[in-house]
Amino acid sequence: MEKFGNRCPGCRRVSCDGCGIYQKKTAPGSGEIYLNKLNTNKQIREEFPRGFEIEPGEGIGISFDVGTTTLAGMLWDLKGGILLGAETAANPQAVFGADVISRIRAAGEEAALKKMQSLLVEKLDGMAESLGAAAIQRAVFVGNTAMCEILLGIKPEGLATAPFVPDYEKTVAIKGSKLGFRFLENTDIIVLPPIGGYVGSDALAVYGCVSRQEPEGRILAVDIGTNGEILLQCGGENGNRKGGFACSAAAGPALEGGAVSQGMRAADGAIDRVSISGSFPMQDIVCHVLGEISPSGICGSGLVDALAVLLKTGVLDDTGYMRSPGEARLAGVPGRICRRIRSGEDGCKFLLTEEANPVYLTAKDVRQLQMAVSALRSGMEILLKKAGIQAKELDRIYLAGAFGCYIRKESALSAGLLPKVSEEKVVQAGNLAGVGSAMALLSKPALERMEQECGTLEHVELAEEEEFKEQFLRHLNFNC
């Protein structure tokens, strides 16, 4: 610990009241400084839930969130719970496919599985070493089911075909050397269990945060992505928990910018916000572009904004049909917005930007977004129905993950992505999987609590639900 001393892990100064990496606080009665707020991407701060207490340990630990696309690690002082550093990297398995299904198929071959595990272990090892600790005593890993199985060298056969069951069930504790780690060879590795199917230990970590924050609440937690994970805590009175439900919804890549004609990741040049400016009848569309440069495409948060704006102005009707310029004028769409609609053989498209750097949203794009929105919303509705809970009875909806931090709540509600609740009930919660992983690292009781909660959650396989098709068709309409 002499290497770090009392220096801020962000600005490296000896004395710092918070530089954007963390906020220091004094623990009551002990005088020790500990970290209460995390910041894993410089713009988002997460917070440990109420009631969470660090169980002091010895040495240094690291918590990892292993995603299909991104790996994120946080280095911790186990005694004081101080965040010493954070690191992110691209998952090197992308050469085997960008999506989790491609990885599962590839891992069905023994040679490919060993290569995928080796690539992942080598990258995680390098991340841990680059964080600067001489030795790491303990490491906790969470991630989607497939990534955890590949990390453990388990062939994901159960995930390859229906009924889609995990190939491991309980927490795995193993020495790093057994998995091929070099820097972490003497580290105690802990991989948390999946909830079921494609709902992995990262979702369990999210649930661990939510259940600690509001143990008696009726809470819906959603991590929006290509494979969206949905968790429902049914709540209880006087601490009598009723358990909950979990499912994964195959939303596809549309909400992350894929399968959209000019869709892209949230990088410089991406439209990330779309809004209406001016007063009727002189209203027009305004876009914000990341990096403040000329637009080259549109990312997920911008796409949800665009849907909400085009629905509000009447360019789209409730079925998702994009009106022609003439139809839009008859529907009362402001003139400047009507002039942005272009007719073509494949249907209409809408010009979001200026002609010099055109970014369009096409009728086919809207259809892709409709299907993604409907898949996620249908999963939420099925869980609510199983629990006997109406949307208006929910105490909170937590939006987890990076996408959930940047999407505008009002747009998500207007586009039908979320059940109809008041905007005040929607919480953009940040990287809950990362926070949950850190909780399991810093507190054995927190880890044991998550293991117990895993058994109280009923996994719902949407493909086997007769009502899913009905819900999916219903929520293709934006007014539901």
C-alpha positions in Angstrom: 0.0 0.0 0.0 3.0 2.3 0.3 3.0 2.6 -3.4 -0.4 4.4 -3.4 -0.2 6.1 0.1 -3.0 8.7 0.4 -2.7 9.9 -3.2 -5.8 10.4 -5.3 -6.0 7.6 -7.9 -7.4 10.1 -10.4 -5.2 13.2 -10.2 -2.4 11.5 -8.1 -2.3 14.5 -5.7 -1.6 13.8 -2.0 -4.6 15.9 -1.0 -7.8 15.9 -3.0 -11.4 16.5 -2.2 -12.6 14.7 -5.3 -11.3 15.2 -8.9 -14.1 13.4 -10.8 -12.8 9.9 -10.0 -14.2 9.7 -6.5 -15.5 11.5 -3.5 -13.8 11.0 -0.2 -15.7 10.7 3.0 -14.8 10.0 6.7 -16.3 6.8 8.1 -18.2 7.6 11.4 -16.1 6.9 14.5 -13.1 5.5 12.6 -11.6 8.5 10.9 -10.7 6.4 7.9 -11.2 7.7 4.4 -13.2 5.4 2.1 -14.7 5.6 -1.4 -18.4 6.1 -1.7 -18.7 7.1 -5.3 -17.3 5.4 -8.3 -16.6 6.7 -11.8 -15.8 4.2 -14.4 -16.1 6.3 -17.6 -15.4 9.9 -16.5 -19.0 11.0 -17.0 -21.0 8.6 -14.9 -20.9 8.3 -11.2 -22.3 5.3 -9.4 -23.0 5.0 -5.7 -23.0 2.1 -3.3 -26.6 1.4 -2.2 -27.9 2.3 1.2 -27.0 -0.1 4.0 -24.0 -1.5 2.2 -21.0 -1.9 4.5 -17.5 -2.8 3.6 -16.0 -5.9 5.4 -12.4 -4.9 5.9 -9.9 -7.3 4.5 -6.2 -7.4 3.7 -4.3 -6.4 0.6 -5.6 -5.5 -2.8 -8.6 -6.8 -4.8 -10.0 -6.3 -8.3 -13.6 -6.5 -9.5 -14.3 -7.2 -13.2 -17.4 -6.9 -15.4 -16.8 -9.1 -18.4 -19.0 -8.0 -21.3 -19.3 -9.3 -24.9 -17.9 -6.0 -26.2 -16.2 -4.3 -23.2 -14.2 -5.4 -20.2 -14.1 -3.2 -17.1 -12.0 -3.6 -14.0 -11.7 -1.7 -10.8 -8.8 -2.0 -8.3 -9.6 -1.8 -4.6 -7.9 -1.5 -1.2 -9.7 -4.3 0.6 -9.1 -2.8 4.0 -10.7 0.6 3.5 -12.7 0.0 0.3 -10.8 2.7 -1.5 -10.9 2.6 -5.3 -7.2 2.7 -6.5 -7.8 2.7 -10.2 -10.0 1.7 -13.1 -9.4 0.2 -16.5 -11.5 -0.7 -19.5 -10.6 -2.6 -22.7 -12.2 -4.2 -25.7 -13.0 -7.9 -25.4 -10.4 -9.5 -27.7 -12.8 -12.3 -28.7 -14.4 -10.0 -31.3 -12.5 -12.0 -33.9 -14.9 -14.8 -33.2 -18.0 -12.6 -33.8 -19.4 -9.3 -32.5 -22.4 -10.8 -30.8 -22.8 -13.4 -28.0 -24.5 -16.0 -30.3 -21.5 -16.0 -32.6 -19.2 -16.6 -29.7 -21.3 -19.5 -28.3 -21.3 -21.2 -31.7 -17.5 -20.7 -32.1 -16.9 -22.0 -28.5 -18.6 -25.3 -29.5 -15.3 -26.3 -31.0 -12.7 -27.3 -28.4 -9.8 -25.6 -30.1 -11.7 -22.3 -30.6 -12.9 -22.4 -26.9 -9.3 -22.7 -25.7 -8.2 -19.8 -27.9 -11.2 -17.7 -26.8 -10.4 -18.4 -23.1 -6.7 -17.7 -23.7 -7.4 -14.3 -25.4 -9.7 -13.3 -22.6 -7.5 -14.4 -19.7 -4.5 -12.6 -21.3 -6.4 -9.3 -21.7 -7.8 -9.4 -18.2 -4.3 -10.3 -16.8 -2.8 -7.3 -18.6 -5.5 -5.0 -17.3 -4.9 -6.1 -13.8 -1.1 -5.7 -14.2 -1.5 -2.2 -15.7 -3.4 -1.0 -12.7 -0.1 -1.0 -10.8 -0.6 -3.3 -7.8 2.3 -5.6 -6.9 0.0 -8.4 -6.0 -3.8 -9.0 -6.0 -5.3 -11.2 -3.3 -8.8 -11.6 -4.6 -10.7 -11.0 -7.9 -14.4 -11.1 -8.5 -15.9 -11.6 -12.0 -19.4 -11.0 -13.2 -20.6 -11.1 -16.8 -23.2 -12.6 -19.2 -23.5 -16.4 -18.9 -21.5 -17.1 -22.1 -18.6 -14.9 -21.2 -18.3 -16.4 -17.7 -18.4 -19.9 -19.1 -15.7 -19.2 -21.7 -13.6 -17.6 -19.0 -13.9 -20.8 -17.0 -13.1 -22.9 -20.0 -16.6 -24.4 -20.1 -18.1 -25.3 -23.5 -21.4 -23.4 -23.6 -23.4 -26.3 -24.9 -26.5 -25.6 -22.8 -26.8 -22.1 -24.3 -26.5 -23.3 -27.9 -30.0 -24.9 -28.1 -33.4 -24.7 -26.3 -34.2 -24.7 -23.5 -31.0 -22.6 -23.1 -29.6 -23.5 -19.7 -26.3 -22.5 -18.2 -23.5 -25.0 -18.0 -22.5 -23.9 -14.5 -24.9 -23.1 -11.6 -23.0 -22.0 -8.5 -20.3 -19.6 -7.6 -16.9 -20.8 -8.8 -13.9 -20.3 -6.6 -10.5 -21.2 -8.2 -6.9 -20.1 -8.2 -5.9 -17.9 -11.2 -3.2 -20.3 -12.3 -5.9 -23.0 -13.0 -7.4 -20.7 -15.7 -4.1 -19.7 -17.2 -3.6 -16.3 -15.5 0.0 -15.2 -15.1 -0.1 -12.0 -13.2 -3.2 -13.2 -11.3 -1.8 -16.8 -10.9 -1.9 -16.7 -7.1 -5.1 -14.7 -6.9 -8.3 -16.2 -5.5 -10.7 -16.0 -8.5 -14.4 -15.9 -7.8 -17.0 -16.1 -10.6 -20.6 -15.3 -9.5 -23.4 -17.6 -10.7 -25.9 -16.9 -13.5 -29.6 -16.5 -12.8 -30.6 -18.7 -15.7 -30.3 -19.0 -19.5 -28.7 -15.9 -20.9 -29.4 -13.9 -17.7 -25.9 -14.0 -16.2 -24.1 -13.0 -13.1 -23.9 -9.4 -14.3 -27.7 -9.3 -14.0 -27.4 -10.9 -10.5 -25.0 -8.1 -9.5 -27.5 -5.5 -10.8 -30.2 -7.2 -8.7 -27.9 -7.2 -5.7 -27.6 -3.4 -5.9 -31.3 -2.8 -6.4 -32.4 -5.2 -3.6 -30.0 -3.5 -1.2 -31.2 0.0 -2.1 -34.9 -0.7 -1.9 -35.4 -4.2 -0.3 -39.2 -3.9 0.0 -39.9 -2.1 -3.2 -41.5 -3.2 -6.4 -38.7 -2.6 -8.8 -38.1 -3.2 -12.5 -34.4 -3.1 -13.5 -33.5 -3.1 -17.2 -30.1 -3.3 -18.8 -30.8 -2.3 -22.5 -28.6 -3.9 -25.1 -28.6 -6.5 -27.9 -29.5 -9.0 -25.3 -31.5 -6.9 -22.9 -31.7 -8.3 -19.3 -34.9 -7.6 -17.3 -35.3 -8.1 -13.6 -38.4 -7.6 -11.4 -38.3 -7.5 -7.7 -41.7 -8.2 -6.4 -41.3 -6.4 -3.1 -42.6 -7.3 0.3 -43.8 -5.9 3.6 -41.8 -5.7 6.9 -38.8 -7.2 5.2 -40.7 -10.3 4.0 -39.3 -10.7 0.5 -41.4 -12.2 -2.3 -38.5 -13.0 -4.6 -38.7 -11.9 -8.2 -38.4 -12.8 -11.9 -35.7 -12.4 -14.6 -35.6 -12.8 -18.4 -33.5 -11.8 -21.3 -35.0 -10.2 -24.4 -33.3 -10.6 -27.8 -33.7 -7.0 -28.9 -31.1 -7.2 -31.6 -28.5 -4.5 -32.3 -30.9 -1.7 -33.5 -30.9 0.3 -30.2 -27.1 0.2 -30.2 -26.9 1.6 -33.7 -26.7 -1.7 -35.6 -29.2 -2.8 -38.3 -29.9 0.9 -38.9 -28.9 2.5 -42.2 -26.7 5.2 -40.6 -26.5 3.8 -37.1 -23.2 3.8 -35.2 -21.7 3.5 -31.7 -21.6 6.5 -29.4 -18.4 8.1 -30.8 -17.4 11.4 -32.2 -19.7 12.3 -35.1 -22.7 10.4 -33.7 -26.0 12.2 -33.1 -26.8 11.4 -29.5 -29.7 13.8 -28.9 -32.7 14.9 -31.1 -35.1 17.6 -30.0 -37.7 20.1 -31.2 -36.9 23.9 -31.3 -39.1 26.8 -31.8 -42.9 27.3 -31.5 -45.7 26.0 -33.7 -45.9 26.4 -36.6 -42.2 27.3 -37.0 -40.9 24.3 -35.2 -37.9 22.4 -36.5 -35.5 19.5 -35.6 -32.3 20.1 -33.7 -29.6 17.4 -33.2 -26.6 17.3 -30.9 -23.5 15.6 -32.3 -20.8 14.0 -30.1 -17.4 15.8 -30.5 -19.1 18.9 -31.8 -18.1 17.9 -35.4 -20.0 17.2 -38.6 -22.5 14.3 -38.1 -21.7 10.9 -39.7 -24.5 8.8 -38.1 -26.7 8.3 -35.1 -26.3 6.2 -31.9 -28.8 4.5 -29.6 -29.8 7.5 -27.4 -30.3 9.6 -30.5 -32.4 6.9 -32.2 -34.8 6.7 -29.2 -35.0 10.5 -29.2 -35.7 10.6 -32.9 -38.6 8.1 -32.5 -40.1 10.1 -29.7 -39.8 13.4 -31.6 -41.2 12.0 -34.9 -44.1 10.5 -33.0 -44.8 13.8 -31.1 -44.7 15.9 -34.3 -46.9 13.4 -36.2 -44.3 12.4 -38.8 -44.9 8.8 -37.5 -48.3 7.5 -36.7 -48.9 5.1 -33.8 -48.2 2.1 -36.0 -44.8 3.4 -36.9 -45.8 4.4 -40.5 -43.8 7.4 -41.8 -46.1 9.8 -43.5 -45.3 11.4 -46.8 -44.8 15.2 -47.0 -48.4 15.6 -48.2 -49.9 13.2 -45.5 -47.8 15.0 -42.9 -49.1 18.4 -43.8 -52.7 17.1 -43.6 -51.9 15.6 -40.2 -50.8 19.1 -38.9 -47.0 18.5 -38.9 -45.2 21.9 -38.9 -44.0 23.0 -42.4 -40.2 23.0 -41.7 -40.4 19.4 -40.4 -42.6 18.3 -43.4 -39.8 19.6 -45.7 -37.4 17.1 -44.1 -39.4 14.1 -45.3 -38.2 12.5 -48.6 -40.4 10.1 -50.6 -38.8 7.1 -52.3 -39.5 3.7 -53.8 -38.6 2.0 -50.5 -40.8 4.3 -48.5 -40.1 7.6 -46.9 -37.0 8.8 -45.0 -36.5 11.7 -42.7 -33.6 14.1 -42.8 -32.3 14.7 -39.3 -29.5 17.1 -40.2 -28.6 19.6 -42.8 -28.2 18.6 -46.5 -24.5 19.2 -46.4 -23.9 16.3 -44.0 -27.1 14.3 -44.3 -28.1 11.7 -41.7 -31.5 10.0 -42.4 -33.9 7.9 -40.5 -35.6 5.6 -42.9 -39.0 3.8 -42.7 -37.0 0.5 -42.6 -34.9 1.9 -39.7 -38.1 2.7 -37.8 -39.3 -0.9 -38.3 -36.0 -2.3 -36.9 -36.4 0.0 -33.9 -40.0 -1.0 -33.4 -39.0 -4.6 -33.1 -36.2 -3.9 -30.6 -38.5 -1.8 -28.5 -41.3 -4.3 -28.6 -39.0 -7.2 -27.6 -37.8 -5.4 -24.5 -41.2 -4.0 -23.6 -42.9 -7.4 -24.1 -40.4 -9.0 -21.7 -41.2 -6.4 -19.1 -44.9 -6.9 -19.5 -44.7 -10.7 -19.2 -42.7 -10.4 -15.9 -45.2 -7.9 -14.5 -48.1 -10.2 -15.4 -46.4 -13.2 -13.8 -45.9 -11.2 -10.6 -49.5 -9.8 -10.6 -48.1 -6.3 -10.6 -49.5 -3.4 -12.7 -47.0 -0.9 -14.1 -48.6 1.9 -12.0 -47.8 -0.1 -8.9 -44.1 -0.1 -9.5 -42.0 2.0 -7.1 -39.1 2.5 -9.5 -37.7 1.5 -12.9 -33.9 1.4 -12.9 -32.1 1.8 -16.2 -28.7 0.1 -15.8 -25.6 0.1 -18.0 -24.1 2.7 -20.3 -27.1 3.0 -22.6 -29.4 3.6 -19.7 -27.3 6.5 -18.6 -27.6 8.4 -21.8 -31.1 7.7 -23.0 -33.6 10.4 -22.1 -36.3 9.2 -19.8 -39.1 11.1 -21.5 -38.1 9.7 -24.9 -38.0 6.1 -23.6 -41.5 6.5 -22.2 -42.8 8.3 -25.3 -41.4 5.6 -27.6 -43.0 2.8 -25.6 -39.7 1.3 -24.5 -40.8 1.4 -20.8 -44.2 0.7 -19.2 -46.4 3.8 -18.6 -45.2 5.2 -15.3 -44.4 8.8 -14.2 -41.0 10.1 -15.3 -40.0 10.6 -11.6 -40.1 6.8 -11.1 -37.4 6.2 -13.8 -33.8 6.2 -12.4 -30.7 6.3 -14.6 -28.7 4.1 -12.3 -25.4 3.7 -14.2 -23.0 0.7 -14.1 -24.9 -1.4 -11.5 -23.2 -4.6 -12.6 -19.8 -3.0 -11.9 -21.0 -1.8 -8.5 -22.5 -5.2 -7.6 -19.2 -6.9 -8.5 -17.3 -4.5 -6.2 -19.8 -5.2 -3.4 -19.2 -8.9 -3.7 -15.4 -8.2 -3.6 -15.5 -5.9 -0.6 -18.0 -7.8 1.5 -18.5 -11.6 2.0 -22.0 -11.0 3.4 -22.9 -9.1 0.2 -21.6 -12.0 -1.9 -23.5 -14.5 0.1 -26.7 -12.4 -0.1 -26.4 -12.4 -3.9 -25.9 -16.1 -4.0 -29.1 -16.5 -1.9 -31.0 -14.1 -4.1 -30.0 -16.1 -7.2 -32.2 -18.9 -5.8 -35.2 -16.6 -5.2 -35.3 -15.3 -8.8 -37.4 -17.3 -11.3 -35.9 -17.3 -14.7 -38.5 -16.9 -17.5 -37.6 -18.1 -21.0 -39.6 -15.8 -23.2 -39.3 -18.1 -26.2 -41.4 -20.6 -24.3 -44.1 -18.1 -23.2 -47.3 -18.5 -25.3 -48.2 -14.9 -24.6 -44.9 -13.4 -25.9 -46.0 -13.4 -29.5 -49.2 -11.6 -28.6 -47.4 -9.0 -26.5 -44.8 -8.5 -29.2 -47.4 -7.8 -31.9 -49.3 -5.5 -29.5 -46.2 -3.4 -28.6 -45.2 -2.9 -32.1 -47.7 0.0 -31.8 -46.2 3.0 -30.1 -49.4 3.9 -28.2 -49.5 0.8 -26.0 
